[in-house]
Amino acid sequence: MGSEDKRVKDIMAHIEEYEKIDAEAPLCEALQHLKKYDERRKAGEDAGFHKTMLVTDSSGAIVGKVSFYDFIKGLVPEPAKDRKLSRKFSSMVSGRALEVADQVGDMQERFKWLHSTFFDLVKTETGKKVKDVMSPTYPLLTEDDTINKAIYIMFKENIRQPMVTRDGEIVGVINLMAVFSELRRIAGDECFLR
């Protein structure tokens, strides 16, 4: 098959390659899976292991995914996740308003975690469940879609790993490394990469 004929199905990672974890599982269980990955990586055995886990509901249906990014993002306490409030807090830090406790009390409460230690933050926030930190799945691609459509969806929708479907069922995941590997392969001769 020529490069110009390739479709999403030719470069996607198949769903069976991913570890799965229940949405109700404690975050610590997901971290245990990642610890196994890290140990395998250090031993040079990381071939075929994805750094993202798929999250399932009680029926086994895929409802989300959890990656390193999701774990770190999950450390931010819920009251601080409102973007408008975080921008407002940032502007208040440099202004006189921060000195007036009754006007900024709510903001201080929401962002007090910024003044705690990372140790305290991790100890507090790892009590969450996987569903609290996962990214929802958005099956926006079919396996017969073009790679061009895949990169368009990735950037238009700001989804790093869109799900791929066949007849409405999730069968794979497309990621930046798969697209980049194909780009590098195609550009090989022209860019002296071979």
Backbone hydrogen bonds, N-H to C=O, Kabsch-Sander energy under -0.5 kcal/mol:
donor,donor_aa,acceptor,acceptor_aa,energy
5,D,2,G,-1.7
6,K,2,G,-0.5
6,K,3,S,-1.1
8,V,145,D,-2.7
9,K,143,E,-2.4
10,D,7,R,-1.5
11,I,7,R,-0.6
11,I,8,V,-1.6
12,M,8,V,-1.8
13,A,173,V,-3.1
15,I,171,V,-2.2
17,E,14,H,-2.2
18,Y,15,I,-1.5
21,I,54,L,-2.5
23,A,56,T,-2.8
25,A,22,D,-1.7
27,L,128,K,-2.7
29,E,26,P,-1.4
30,A,26,P,-1.1
31,L,27,L,-2.3
32,Q,28,C,-1.7
33,H,29,E,-1.6
34,L,30,A,-1.9
35,K,31,L,-2.0
36,K,32,Q,-1.9
37,Y,33,H,-1.9
38,D,34,L,-2.7
39,E,35,K,-2.5
40,R,36,K,-2.4
41,R,37,Y,-2.9
42,K,38,D,-2.5
43,A,39,E,-1.4
44,G,41,R,-1.6
45,E,40,R,-3.5
49,F,46,D,-1.8
50,H,48,G,-0.5
53,M,66,V,-2.7
54,L,19,E,-2.6
55,V,64,G,-3.1
56,T,21,I,-2.3
57,D,61,A,-2.2
60,G,57,D,-1.8
63,V,55,V,-3.0
64,G,55,V,-1.4
65,K,135,S,-2.5
66,V,53,M,-2.8
71,F,67,S,-2.1
72,I,68,F,-2.2
73,K,69,Y,-3.0
74,G,70,D,-2.3
75,L,72,I,-1.5
76,V,73,K,-1.4
80,A,77,P,-1.7
81,K,78,E,-1.8
83,R,81,K,-0.6
86,S,82,D,-2.2
87,R,83,R,-2.2
88,K,84,K,-2.0
89,F,85,L,-2.8
90,S,86,S,-2.1
91,S,87,R,-2.0
92,M,88,K,-1.9
93,V,89,F,-1.9
94,S,90,S,-0.8
95,G,92,M,-0.8
98,L,92,M,-0.8
98,L,95,G,-0.9
99,E,96,R,-1.9
100,V,97,A,-1.2
101,A,99,E,-1.1
103,Q,100,V,-1.2
104,V,100,V,-1.3
105,G,101,A,-1.4
108,Q,104,V,-2.9
109,E,105,G,-2.3
110,R,106,D,-2.4
111,F,107,M,-1.8
112,K,108,Q,-0.5
112,K,109,E,-0.8
114,L,111,F,-1.7
115,H,112,K,-1.8
116,S,113,W,-1.3
121,L,117,T,-2.2
122,V,118,F,-2.7
123,K,119,F,-2.4
124,T,120,D,-2.0
125,E,121,L,-2.8
126,T,122,V,-2.0
127,G,124,T,-0.8
128,K,125,E,-1.5
130,V,25,A,-2.8
131,K,23,A,-2.4
132,D,129,K,-1.4
133,V,129,K,-0.5
133,V,130,V,-1.6
134,M,130,V,-1.8
135,S,65,K,-3.1
137,T,63,V,-0.9
140,L,138,Y,-1.9
141,L,163,M,-1.4
143,E,165,T,-2.1
145,D,142,T,-1.9
147,I,6,K,-0.6
150,A,146,T,-1.7
151,I,147,I,-2.3
152,Y,148,N,-2.0
153,I,149,K,-2.7
154,M,150,A,-2.5
155,F,151,I,-1.9
156,K,152,Y,-3.1
157,E,153,I,-2.3
159,I,154,M,-1.5
160,R,158,N,-0.5
163,M,138,Y,-0.7
164,V,172,G,-3.0
165,T,141,L,-2.5
166,R,169,E,-2.4
169,E,166,R,-2.0
171,V,164,V,-3.1
172,G,164,V,-1.6
173,V,13,A,-2.5
174,I,162,P,-2.1
179,V,175,N,-1.8
180,F,176,L,-3.1
181,S,177,M,-2.6
182,E,178,A,-1.7
183,L,179,V,-2.5
184,R,180,F,-2.9
185,R,181,S,-2.2
186,I,182,E,-2.5
187,A,183,L,-2.6
188,G,184,R,-0.6
188,G,185,R,-0.6
191,C,187,A,-2.9
192,F,189,D,-1.1
193,L,188,G,-3.9
194,R,188,G,-0.8
